[in-house]
Amino acid sequence: MIREFVFCGLIIGMLAACSKSEEVVTKTDEEPVRWKLSSTYPSSLAILGTAGKRIDTQIALVSGGGIELKFYEPGVLAPPFEVFDAVSYGAIDAAWSTPGYWAGKVPALQMFGSVPFGPDAPEYLAWFDYGGGRELFEEFYHAHNIHGIICGISPPEASGWFKRELTSIEDFKGLKIRFFGLGAKVLEKEGASTQLLTGGDLLPALELGTIDGAEFSSPSVDYAMGFYQAAKHYYFPGWHQQSTFFDLMINLEAWNSLSKYRQAQIEAVCSDNIRYTLSEGEASQFESLAKLQAEGVELHKWSDKVLQALEQDWLEVAAELSASDADFKRAWSSLQAFRANYKIWRDLGYLERK
């Protein structure tokens, strides 16, 4: 009898706890949040754009409609490369982009977009979450009234489309190339002329001969963009972007106005978006490579000699940027220190890929 009473008491207690937990999960006594989200990438663009649009859908589900983060296509609320200022000034509430675009605003933020000869996705995330990256990232953004949240990560990119075959490091000299981020500074060391164009401008520029080559993203994205129509030589590996962070930029005052409950909902959606972009990115490349080959595209791998020259150029670029910008130096030193320690684990724990 006593045992039955105790058992029933435990069950009642568990039910009460579940009921209490449910009250927390379904909390609805806060004012709804209605924000506008401007994107650097169109929603139709695989991974880069679809991941941004997915935030709109998932935050509505996770918050039970308490948060509306309405996605707007590039240029509707602000030009793609002007969302940084728009969020900083509070003209828009939030934006979907990559920190690598803001070299002219905060050079150090490039370290949180992609790093030439840098880490793959697991190592990059490990540094960000547990190696001091997050603290620097938030400090750099907060200084401009922006709260950034890493909200996606892509697999290695291809390193470029070219109209003719390149076989040596000297072949970069004089070429006009669309190239992203820190990798562009590396190619400039070899005499290339680089520029940053939006995705929609690339194919016309290649077709018209305005540029001789271009890098943009991974095979699944590049195939959808149709670059194979203007260039047939496609190069790997993506030495400049072994992994790429994408982020949700939120006006800092708007972020601070949210309760911890609302903030946690947004962070949870971004954490899930990282998983989504990583798994979709890895799963979608081989089929696209087969389609590209069917279109007559020639797949090339850079020689060890070319890669060694580019890596040496990168180390020079990193040293120069560190000398000219203290925050860049802090981020670069932090990543280098983490990678040196991580290498001990990587060399012991992982099989070498053949």
Backbone torsions as a table, in degrees:
resi	resn	phi	psi	omega
1	MET	NA	-47.1	178.2
2	ILE	-63.4	-41.0	-179.4
3	ARG	-62.5	-40.6	178.5
4	GLU	-64.8	-37.5	179.8
5	PHE	-65.1	-43.7	179.0
6	VAL	-63.0	-42.7	-179.9
7	PHE	-60.5	-46.8	179.7
8	CYS	-62.0	-37.4	178.9
9	GLY	-63.5	-39.1	178.3
10	LEU	-64.4	-43.5	179.8
11	ILE	-62.2	-44.8	-179.9
12	ILE	-62.5	-40.6	178.9
13	GLY	-63.3	-40.9	178.7
14	MET	-64.4	-42.5	178.9
15	LEU	-62.7	-39.6	179.0
16	ALA	-64.7	-40.7	178.7
17	ALA	-63.9	-43.4	178.1
18	CYS	-60.4	-41.6	-179.6
19	SER	-63.4	-41.1	179.4
20	LYS	-65.0	-41.9	178.7
21	SER	-62.4	-40.9	-179.4
22	GLU	-62.4	-35.6	179.0
23	GLU	-62.7	-37.2	178.9
24	VAL	-68.5	-44.5	-176.2
25	VAL	-64.1	-37.3	-175.0
26	THR	-100.8	25.7	-179.8
27	LYS	-56.3	127.1	-176.0
28	THR	-133.6	17.0	-175.4
29	ASP	-89.0	8.9	177.2
30	GLU	-96.2	154.0	175.9
31	GLU	-66.2	138.7	178.1
32	PRO	-61.2	147.2	177.2
33	VAL	-102.1	126.8	-179.4
34	ARG	-126.0	99.3	-176.2
35	TRP	-118.1	158.3	174.8
36	LYS	-107.2	135.3	-177.8
37	LEU	-116.5	111.3	178.0
38	SER	-91.6	139.0	-176.6
39	SER	-113.3	147.2	171.2
40	THR	-81.2	-23.7	-176.1
41	TYR	-117.4	142.8	176.8
42	PRO	-67.4	147.5	-176.3
43	SER	-64.2	-20.6	-179.4
44	SER	-78.1	-12.6	-174.9
45	LEU	-81.3	120.4	-176.4
46	ALA	-54.2	136.9	178.3
47	ILE	63.8	-64.1	-176.0
48	LEU	-58.6	-44.5	-179.0
49	GLY	-96.4	-40.3	-177.7
50	THR	-63.4	-32.6	178.9
51	ALA	-67.7	-33.5	176.1
52	GLY	-69.5	-43.6	177.3
53	LYS	-63.7	-33.4	-179.4
54	ARG	-63.5	-30.3	177.3
55	ILE	-60.1	-43.8	177.8
56	ASP	-53.4	-51.4	-176.0
57	THR	-68.9	-47.3	-173.0
58	GLN	-71.1	-37.0	-178.8
59	ILE	-67.5	-31.7	176.3
60	ALA	-65.7	-39.8	178.9
61	LEU	-69.4	-49.1	-176.1
62	VAL	-64.5	-36.0	-178.1
63	SER	-90.4	0.9	-177.1
64	GLY	62.0	31.1	-178.5
65	GLY	86.7	1.1	-178.8
66	GLY	-72.2	-25.0	178.2
67	ILE	-124.2	124.8	172.9
68	GLU	-113.5	115.7	178.3
69	LEU	-117.0	82.7	-169.9
70	LYS	-75.2	122.5	-177.5
71	PHE	-76.6	132.8	175.1
72	TYR	-122.5	137.9	-178.8
73	GLU	-64.8	158.1	179.7
74	PRO	-54.0	134.7	176.2
75	GLY	88.9	-14.4	-179.3
76	VAL	-72.1	-47.4	178.6
77	LEU	-98.8	-33.2	-178.6
78	ALA	-160.9	148.5	174.4
79	PRO	-57.4	148.1	-174.5
80	PRO	-50.7	-41.7	-175.4
81	PHE	-93.8	13.1	178.3
82	GLU	-117.6	9.1	-178.1
83	VAL	-69.5	-26.9	177.9
84	PHE	-56.7	-53.4	-179.7
85	ASP	-65.5	-37.8	-178.3
86	ALA	-63.0	-40.5	177.4
87	VAL	-72.3	-42.8	-179.2
88	SER	-57.5	-44.4	-177.8
89	TYR	-81.5	-10.1	-179.1
90	GLY	85.2	11.8	177.3
91	ALA	-66.9	-32.8	171.1
92	ILE	-130.2	157.8	-174.9
93	ASP	-78.7	-37.8	-172.1
94	ALA	-155.5	162.9	178.4
95	ALA	-147.9	153.1	177.1
96	TRP	-112.2	121.1	-176.8
97	SER	-162.7	-157.7	173.0
98	THR	-131.5	141.4	-180.0
99	PRO	-61.2	-19.9	-178.5
100	GLY	-65.0	-15.2	-179.4
101	TYR	-80.5	-8.9	-168.0
102	TRP	-105.3	34.5	179.0
103	ALA	-56.6	-37.9	-178.3
104	GLY	-75.2	-16.6	179.5
105	LYS	-96.5	-54.2	-177.4
106	VAL	-140.2	93.8	-177.4
107	PRO	-51.3	-34.5	-177.5
108	ALA	-66.3	-24.6	-179.9
109	LEU	-66.2	-18.6	176.7
110	GLN	-60.6	-27.0	179.3
111	MET	-67.8	-13.5	-179.8
112	PHE	-109.7	13.5	172.9
113	GLY	-102.6	-65.5	173.4
114	SER	-162.9	156.8	-175.2
115	VAL	-128.3	121.6	176.9
116	PRO	-53.6	135.2	-177.8
117	PHE	54.3	31.3	-175.1
118	GLY	-93.8	-167.0	-173.6
119	PRO	-74.3	155.8	169.7
120	ASP	-79.0	-179.9	-170.3
121	ALA	-58.6	-49.4	-178.4
122	PRO	-60.4	-42.4	-179.2
123	GLU	-68.4	-39.9	179.4
124	TYR	-61.1	-46.1	178.5
125	LEU	-64.8	-37.6	179.9
126	ALA	-62.6	-44.4	177.2
127	TRP	-63.1	-43.7	-177.4
128	PHE	-62.2	-46.9	-174.3
129	ASP	-81.0	-34.1	-171.6
130	TYR	-128.3	0.2	-177.7
131	GLY	-112.5	10.3	178.7
132	GLY	99.5	-2.5	-178.0
133	GLY	-65.0	-44.8	-175.9
134	ARG	-59.6	-42.7	-177.6
135	GLU	-62.0	-41.6	178.0
136	LEU	-68.1	-43.8	179.7
137	PHE	-55.5	-49.7	-178.5
138	GLU	-68.4	-37.8	178.1
139	GLU	-60.9	-45.8	-177.5
140	PHE	-64.7	-42.0	-180.0
141	TYR	-71.5	-42.1	-176.6
142	HIS	-61.2	-30.0	178.0
143	ALA	-63.2	-16.4	179.4
144	HIS	-115.7	22.8	176.4
145	ASN	61.9	35.0	178.4
146	ILE	-128.3	137.9	170.2
147	HIS	-106.9	118.7	-179.9
148	GLY	-102.4	141.3	175.6
149	ILE	-128.5	122.3	174.0
150	ILE	-62.4	126.4	-168.4
151	CYS	-134.8	11.6	178.1
152	GLY	179.5	157.0	176.9
153	ILE	-148.9	136.0	-177.0
154	SER	-108.1	160.4	179.3
155	PRO	-75.0	-180.0	177.9
156	PRO	-55.2	142.8	177.5
157	GLU	-95.2	164.4	168.0
158	ALA	-74.0	160.8	-176.7
159	SER	-106.3	15.3	169.4
160	GLY	142.4	151.0	171.6
161	TRP	-105.3	133.2	179.9
162	PHE	-136.9	147.9	-177.9
163	LYS	-77.6	-21.3	176.4
164	ARG	-132.4	161.2	-178.2
165	GLU	-72.8	137.9	176.9
166	LEU	-112.5	129.2	-175.8
167	THR	-120.8	-12.1	-178.7
168	SER	-141.4	164.7	180.0
169	ILE	-64.2	-27.7	179.8
170	GLU	-66.8	-21.0	-177.3
171	ASP	-68.0	-15.0	178.3
172	PHE	-76.3	-21.9	-174.4
173	LYS	-61.5	126.1	177.4
174	GLY	84.7	-7.2	-179.1
175	LEU	-74.9	143.5	173.2
176	LYS	-98.6	115.8	-170.7
177	ILE	-131.9	136.1	168.2
178	ARG	-82.3	121.7	-178.9
179	PHE	-146.2	149.2	-172.6
180	PHE	-97.8	141.6	162.9
181	GLY	58.1	-140.8	-175.9
182	LEU	-66.2	-27.7	177.8
183	GLY	-61.1	-31.6	179.0
184	ALA	-63.1	-39.5	179.6
185	LYS	-65.6	-31.2	177.8
186	VAL	-66.2	-47.3	-179.0
187	LEU	-66.5	-30.2	176.5
188	GLU	-63.5	-28.8	175.2
189	LYS	-61.6	-27.7	-178.9
190	GLU	-96.9	11.6	174.7
191	GLY	90.5	8.5	176.8
192	ALA	-79.5	153.2	174.0
193	SER	-104.7	114.2	-174.3
194	THR	-109.0	153.2	175.3
195	GLN	-149.0	156.9	-179.3
196	LEU	-108.8	114.2	178.4
197	LEU	-116.3	151.8	173.4
198	THR	-70.7	160.2	-177.6
199	GLY	-55.6	-39.4	-177.8
200	GLY	-68.7	-18.6	-179.6
201	ASP	-90.8	-11.0	-171.0
202	LEU	-70.4	-50.4	-176.9
203	LEU	-60.5	-47.5	176.2
204	PRO	-59.0	-38.6	-179.2
205	ALA	-65.4	-38.9	176.9
206	LEU	-67.9	-43.6	-178.0
207	GLU	-64.9	-38.2	-177.7
208	LEU	-82.8	-10.2	-178.6
209	GLY	81.3	12.7	176.4
210	THR	-63.0	-33.3	174.8
211	ILE	-128.5	154.4	-179.1
212	ASP	-92.9	-19.2	-178.2
213	GLY	-164.6	167.8	-178.3
214	ALA	-160.5	144.2	166.1
215	GLU	-114.3	149.9	176.7
216	PHE	-139.3	-58.4	-175.5
217	SER	-156.0	-150.4	-179.6
218	SER	-87.1	167.8	-176.4
219	PRO	-54.4	-39.9	-177.6
220	SER	-64.0	-37.0	178.4
221	VAL	-75.8	-45.8	-178.0
222	ASP	-61.9	-36.9	177.7
223	TYR	-63.5	-45.4	179.8
224	ALA	-63.4	-29.3	-179.6
225	MET	-78.9	-15.6	174.8
226	GLY	79.4	22.8	-177.5
227	PHE	-63.2	-24.0	180.0
228	TYR	-63.5	-16.4	178.5
229	GLN	-71.6	-22.3	-175.5
230	ALA	-114.8	-17.4	-179.4
231	ALA	-145.9	144.9	-174.8
232	LYS	-116.9	-4.4	-178.8
233	HIS	-106.3	116.2	-170.7
234	TYR	-120.4	122.8	-168.3
235	TYR	-110.4	146.7	178.6
236	PHE	-140.2	162.9	-7.5
237	PRO	-79.5	167.8	177.5
238	GLY	-79.8	76.9	-176.9
239	TRP	-58.9	-26.3	-176.3
240	HIS	-85.5	-20.9	-177.6
241	GLN	-145.4	80.3	175.1
242	GLN	-73.0	-23.3	169.0
243	SER	-159.1	154.1	-175.5
244	THR	-134.7	128.4	175.2
245	PHE	-85.8	140.9	169.3
246	PHE	-118.5	149.4	-175.4
247	ASP	-137.2	157.2	172.1
248	LEU	-99.5	114.6	179.7
249	MET	-97.7	126.9	-177.9
250	ILE	-126.5	135.5	175.3
251	ASN	-53.2	128.2	-172.2
252	LEU	-61.2	-40.2	179.1
253	GLU	-64.7	-39.0	178.1
254	ALA	-65.5	-41.7	178.7
255	TRP	-61.7	-45.5	-178.3
256	ASN	-67.8	-19.2	178.5
257	SER	-77.1	-13.7	-179.3
258	LEU	-80.7	151.9	172.0
259	SER	-73.5	162.8	176.3
260	LYS	-58.7	-32.9	178.9
261	TYR	-61.5	-49.2	179.6
262	ARG	-67.1	-41.9	178.2
263	GLN	-59.4	-41.6	-179.4
264	ALA	-65.1	-33.9	177.6
265	GLN	-64.5	-44.1	179.1
266	ILE	-65.3	-43.5	179.6
267	GLU	-63.4	-37.1	179.2
268	ALA	-65.0	-40.9	178.1
269	VAL	-64.3	-40.7	179.1
270	CYS	-66.7	-38.9	177.2
271	SER	-61.2	-42.4	177.8
272	ASP	-67.3	-33.5	179.4
273	ASN	-67.5	-31.4	175.0
274	ILE	-63.0	-46.8	177.9
275	ARG	-60.4	-43.4	-178.5
276	TYR	-62.9	-48.4	-177.8
277	THR	-67.5	-36.5	-179.1
278	LEU	-67.6	-46.5	-177.3
279	SER	-72.3	-41.8	178.4
280	GLU	-66.1	-40.1	-179.2
281	GLY	-61.5	-42.2	-179.6
282	GLU	-72.7	-30.9	-174.6
283	ALA	-83.2	-16.5	-168.7
284	SER	-104.2	3.7	-172.0
285	GLN	-85.5	-41.1	-172.6
286	PHE	-66.2	-36.1	178.2
287	GLU	-65.8	-39.8	179.6
288	SER	-67.9	-36.1	177.2
289	LEU	-62.3	-40.0	178.2
290	ALA	-64.2	-39.9	178.8
291	LYS	-65.4	-39.3	179.8
292	LEU	-65.9	-41.1	177.7
293	GLN	-63.9	-35.3	177.4
294	ALA	-65.5	-22.2	177.4
295	GLU	-89.4	6.5	177.6
296	GLY	89.1	13.2	179.7
297	VAL	-77.3	135.9	175.6
298	GLU	-97.0	124.4	179.3
299	LEU	-91.5	130.0	-178.4
300	HIS	-125.3	151.5	170.2
301	LYS	-117.9	134.3	177.8
302	TRP	-62.0	144.9	176.7
303	SER	-70.7	158.8	176.9
304	ASP	-57.9	-35.3	-178.4
305	LYS	-64.7	-43.3	178.6
306	VAL	-64.6	-45.5	-178.5
307	LEU	-63.6	-38.6	178.3
308	GLN	-64.1	-40.2	178.3
309	ALA	-65.3	-42.0	179.6
310	LEU	-66.5	-38.5	179.0
311	GLU	-65.6	-39.5	177.1
312	GLN	-64.2	-40.4	175.9
313	ASP	-59.9	-42.0	-179.1
314	TRP	-62.5	-43.2	179.8
315	LEU	-61.6	-34.9	176.2
316	GLU	-68.2	-42.3	177.9
317	VAL	-61.6	-46.0	-179.6
318	ALA	-60.6	-39.8	179.2
319	ALA	-66.6	-41.2	180.0
320	GLU	-65.9	-43.8	179.6
321	LEU	-67.3	-35.7	177.9
322	SER	-65.3	-36.5	179.7
323	ALA	-70.7	-27.6	-175.8
324	SER	-98.1	-14.2	-175.8
325	ASP	-142.2	114.3	-175.5
326	ALA	-64.3	-37.2	-179.3
327	ASP	-69.5	-38.4	175.4
328	PHE	-60.4	-43.4	-180.0
329	LYS	-60.1	-41.8	179.4
330	ARG	-61.6	-44.5	-178.8
331	ALA	-68.4	-43.7	179.9
332	TRP	-63.8	-43.8	179.3
333	SER	-64.3	-39.3	178.7
334	SER	-62.4	-46.7	-179.2
335	LEU	-65.9	-42.8	179.6
336	GLN	-60.1	-44.5	-179.0
337	ALA	-63.6	-42.1	179.8
338	PHE	-64.8	-43.2	-177.4
339	ARG	-65.6	-35.3	178.1
340	ALA	-62.7	-40.9	177.3
341	ASN	-73.9	-40.1	-178.9
342	TYR	-62.9	-32.4	-178.6
343	LYS	-58.3	-33.0	177.9
344	ILE	-59.7	-45.4	179.5
345	TRP	-70.9	-44.2	-177.9
346	ARG	-60.4	-43.3	-178.0
347	ASP	-67.9	-30.7	179.6
348	LEU	-86.9	-38.9	-169.4
349	GLY	-88.3	-22.3	-172.4
350	TYR	-115.1	144.8	172.8
351	LEU	-71.1	145.3	172.6
352	GLU	-75.2	131.9	179.3
353	ARG	-79.7	133.5	-179.9
354	LYS	-88.4	NA	NA
